[in-house]
Amino acid sequence: MARRSRRQTYALMADVNVVSLIDVMMLLLVIFMITAPMMEGGVDITLPKAQSKPLESKDGLSITVSRNGTIVVDNEKLTLPEFRVAVKQLATNRSRNGVYLRADQNVDYGIIAQLLGIMNGAGITNVGLVTEPEEIR
């Protein structure tokens, strides 16, 4: 009989264990599914409720006014003087499909009137006021 030495040579195992990789992938999938709804961009506002007909969604310029009067134009925060300067450039470039003005229901009417006046002076006439639909009882 042949004697075996203490150092035996084992066959090389060339398989990749993918079970642990699948576990990591499933864990990441669950994490993304939980956090995706929280990653909604935009400004947190409460739109006023009004009885209106829904409009077709177009790729227009979006202007948002928050509770504290912050003006956000397509995810860029602007002050009122900055908005006066920027709206002239935006009127020529982006307002072809209209402008959507979203304002919190607690914003002073004076701020909305100023914004509408600035937009009107820049030549923007197609402005839509975004609201939430009223609940019918």
CYANA upper distance limits for C-alpha pairs under 8 A (distance plus 0.5 A):
  4 ARG  CA      8 GLN  CA      7.78
 17 ASN  CA     21 LEU  CA      8.22
 18 VAL  CA     22 ILE  CA      6.64
 19 VAL  CA     23 ASP  CA      6.86
 20 SER  CA     24 VAL  CA      6.88
 21 LEU  CA     25 MET  CA      6.68
 22 ILE  CA     26 MET  CA      6.61
 23 ASP  CA     27 LEU  CA      6.70
 24 VAL  CA     28 LEU  CA      6.74
 25 MET  CA     29 LEU  CA      6.66
 26 MET  CA     30 VAL  CA      6.78
 27 LEU  CA     31 ILE  CA      6.80
 28 LEU  CA     32 PHE  CA      6.67
 29 LEU  CA     33 MET  CA      6.62
 30 VAL  CA     34 ILE  CA      6.74
 31 ILE  CA     35 THR  CA      6.68
 32 PHE  CA     36 ALA  CA      6.15
 33 MET  CA     37 PRO  CA      8.19
 34 ILE  CA     38 MET  CA      8.42
 35 THR  CA     39 MET  CA      7.08
 36 ALA  CA     40 GLU  CA      7.93
 42 GLY  CA     75 ASN  CA      7.03
 43 VAL  CA     64 THR  CA      7.80
 43 VAL  CA     66 SER  CA      7.36
 43 VAL  CA     72 VAL  CA      8.32
 44 ASP  CA     66 SER  CA      7.69
 45 ILE  CA     66 SER  CA      6.38
 45 ILE  CA     67 ARG  CA      7.42
 45 ILE  CA    103 ALA  CA      7.64
 45 ILE  CA    104 ASP  CA      5.53
 45 ILE  CA    105 GLN  CA      8.43
 46 THR  CA    103 ALA  CA      8.32
 46 THR  CA    104 ASP  CA      5.50
 46 THR  CA    105 GLN  CA      6.48
 47 LEU  CA    102 ARG  CA      7.67
 47 LEU  CA    103 ALA  CA      6.85
 47 LEU  CA    104 ASP  CA      5.60
 47 LEU  CA    105 GLN  CA      5.93
 47 LEU  CA    130 VAL  CA      7.94
 47 LEU  CA    131 THR  CA      5.97
 47 LEU  CA    132 GLU  CA      6.40
 48 PRO  CA    103 ALA  CA      8.49
 48 PRO  CA    104 ASP  CA      7.29
 48 PRO  CA    105 GLN  CA      5.23
 48 PRO  CA    131 THR  CA      5.93
 48 PRO  CA    132 GLU  CA      6.52
 49 LYS  CA    131 THR  CA      6.18
 49 LYS  CA    132 GLU  CA      5.16
 49 LYS  CA    133 PRO  CA      6.06
 49 LYS  CA    134 GLU  CA      5.72
 50 ALA  CA    131 THR  CA      6.67
 50 ALA  CA    132 GLU  CA      6.79
 50 ALA  CA    133 PRO  CA      6.06
 50 ALA  CA    134 GLU  CA      5.77
 51 GLN  CA    133 PRO  CA      6.28
 51 GLN  CA    134 GLU  CA      5.94
 52 SER  CA    131 THR  CA      8.48
 52 SER  CA    133 PRO  CA      7.07
 58 LYS  CA     97 ASN  CA      6.99
 58 LYS  CA     98 GLY  CA      8.44
 59 ASP  CA     97 ASN  CA      6.73
 60 GLY  CA     94 ARG  CA      7.28
 60 GLY  CA     95 SER  CA      6.64
 60 GLY  CA     96 ARG  CA      7.67
 60 GLY  CA     97 ASN  CA      5.23
 60 GLY  CA     98 GLY  CA      5.56
 60 GLY  CA     99 VAL  CA      5.95
 60 GLY  CA    100 TYR  CA      7.29
 61 LEU  CA     73 VAL  CA      8.05
 61 LEU  CA     74 ASP  CA      7.47
 61 LEU  CA     94 ARG  CA      6.52
 61 LEU  CA     95 SER  CA      6.30
 61 LEU  CA     97 ASN  CA      8.02
 61 LEU  CA     98 GLY  CA      6.96
 61 LEU  CA     99 VAL  CA      5.18
 61 LEU  CA    100 TYR  CA      6.62
 62 SER  CA     73 VAL  CA      6.46
 62 SER  CA     74 ASP  CA      6.07
 62 SER  CA     99 VAL  CA      6.43
 62 SER  CA    100 TYR  CA      5.38
 62 SER  CA    101 LEU  CA      6.74
 62 SER  CA    102 ARG  CA      7.98
 63 ILE  CA     71 ILE  CA      7.57
 63 ILE  CA     72 VAL  CA      6.28
 63 ILE  CA     73 VAL  CA      5.13
 63 ILE  CA     74 ASP  CA      7.06
 63 ILE  CA     99 VAL  CA      7.77
 63 ILE  CA    100 TYR  CA      6.58
 63 ILE  CA    101 LEU  CA      5.41
 63 ILE  CA    102 ARG  CA      6.58
 64 THR  CA     71 ILE  CA      6.29
 64 THR  CA     72 VAL  CA      5.53
 64 THR  CA     73 VAL  CA      6.92
 64 THR  CA    101 LEU  CA      6.45
 64 THR  CA    102 ARG  CA      5.11
 64 THR  CA    103 ALA  CA      6.09
 65 VAL  CA     69 GLY  CA      6.27
 65 VAL  CA     70 THR  CA      6.06
 65 VAL  CA     71 ILE  CA      5.20
 65 VAL  CA     72 VAL  CA      6.84
 65 VAL  CA    101 LEU  CA      8.40
 65 VAL  CA    102 ARG  CA      6.79
 65 VAL  CA    103 ALA  CA      5.09
 65 VAL  CA    104 ASP  CA      6.88
 65 VAL  CA    107 VAL  CA      8.04
 66 SER  CA     70 THR  CA      5.81
 66 SER  CA     71 ILE  CA      7.25
 66 SER  CA    103 ALA  CA      6.72
 66 SER  CA    104 ASP  CA      6.05
 66 SER  CA    107 VAL  CA      7.67
 67 ARG  CA    103 ALA  CA      8.42
 67 ARG  CA    104 ASP  CA      6.13
 67 ARG  CA    105 GLN  CA      8.31
 67 ARG  CA    106 ASN  CA      6.51
 67 ARG  CA    107 VAL  CA      5.99
 68 ASN  CA    107 VAL  CA      7.84
 69 GLY  CA    107 VAL  CA      7.19
 69 GLY  CA    111 ILE  CA      7.98
 70 THR  CA     77 LYS  CA      7.46
 70 THR  CA     78 LEU  CA      7.58
 70 THR  CA     79 THR  CA      7.37
 71 ILE  CA     77 LYS  CA      6.28
 71 ILE  CA     78 LEU  CA      5.87
 71 ILE  CA     79 THR  CA      6.83
 71 ILE  CA     80 LEU  CA      7.85
 71 ILE  CA     83 PHE  CA      8.33
 72 VAL  CA     76 GLU  CA      5.74
 72 VAL  CA     77 LYS  CA      4.89
 72 VAL  CA     78 LEU  CA      6.47
 73 VAL  CA     77 LYS  CA      6.97
 73 VAL  CA     78 LEU  CA      7.73
 78 LEU  CA     82 GLU  CA      6.16
 78 LEU  CA     83 PHE  CA      6.35
 79 THR  CA     83 PHE  CA      6.51
 80 LEU  CA     84 ARG  CA      6.82
 81 PRO  CA     85 VAL  CA      7.18
 82 GLU  CA     86 ALA  CA      6.55
 83 PHE  CA     87 VAL  CA      6.22
 84 ARG  CA     88 LYS  CA      7.57
 84 ARG  CA    118 ILE  CA      6.89
 85 VAL  CA     89 GLN  CA      7.89
 86 ALA  CA     90 LEU  CA      6.66
 87 VAL  CA     91 ALA  CA      6.26
 87 VAL  CA    118 ILE  CA      8.26
 87 VAL  CA    119 MET  CA      7.26
 87 VAL  CA    122 ALA  CA      7.29
 88 LYS  CA     92 THR  CA      7.40
 88 LYS  CA    122 ALA  CA      5.81
 89 GLN  CA     93 ASN  CA      6.99
 90 LEU  CA     94 ARG  CA      5.81
 90 LEU  CA     95 SER  CA      7.06
 91 ALA  CA     95 SER  CA      5.66
 91 ALA  CA     96 ARG  CA      8.35
 91 ALA  CA    119 MET  CA      8.45
 91 ALA  CA    122 ALA  CA      6.97
 91 ALA  CA    123 GLY  CA      7.29
 91 ALA  CA    124 ILE  CA      6.64
 92 THR  CA     96 ARG  CA      8.31
 95 SER  CA     99 VAL  CA      6.41
 95 SER  CA    124 ILE  CA      7.50
 98 GLY  CA    124 ILE  CA      8.48
 98 GLY  CA    126 ASN  CA      5.50
 98 GLY  CA    127 VAL  CA      6.42
 98 GLY  CA    128 GLY  CA      7.88
 99 VAL  CA    124 ILE  CA      8.37
 99 VAL  CA    126 ASN  CA      6.75
 99 VAL  CA    127 VAL  CA      5.25
 99 VAL  CA    128 GLY  CA      6.60
100 TYR  CA    127 VAL  CA      6.45
100 TYR  CA    128 GLY  CA      5.38
100 TYR  CA    129 LEU  CA      6.52
100 TYR  CA    130 VAL  CA      6.94
101 LEU  CA    127 VAL  CA      7.41
101 LEU  CA    128 GLY  CA      6.53
101 LEU  CA    129 LEU  CA      5.48
101 LEU  CA    130 VAL  CA      6.50
102 ARG  CA    129 LEU  CA      6.75
102 ARG  CA    130 VAL  CA      5.67
102 ARG  CA    131 THR  CA      7.95
103 ALA  CA    107 VAL  CA      7.24
103 ALA  CA    112 ILE  CA      8.41
103 ALA  CA    130 VAL  CA      8.17
107 VAL  CA    111 ILE  CA      7.75
107 VAL  CA    112 ILE  CA      8.27
108 ASP  CA    112 ILE  CA      7.51
109 TYR  CA    113 ALA  CA      6.63
110 GLY  CA    114 GLN  CA      6.66
111 ILE  CA    115 LEU  CA      6.76
112 ILE  CA    116 LEU  CA      6.65
113 ALA  CA    117 GLY  CA      6.58
114 GLN  CA    118 ILE  CA      6.65
115 LEU  CA    119 MET  CA      6.65
116 LEU  CA    120 ASN  CA      6.50
117 GLY  CA    121 GLY  CA      6.59
118 ILE  CA    122 ALA  CA      6.80
119 MET  CA    123 GLY  CA      6.92
119 MET  CA    124 ILE  CA      5.74
119 MET  CA    125 THR  CA      8.01
120 ASN  CA    124 ILE  CA      5.67
120 ASN  CA    125 THR  CA      6.51
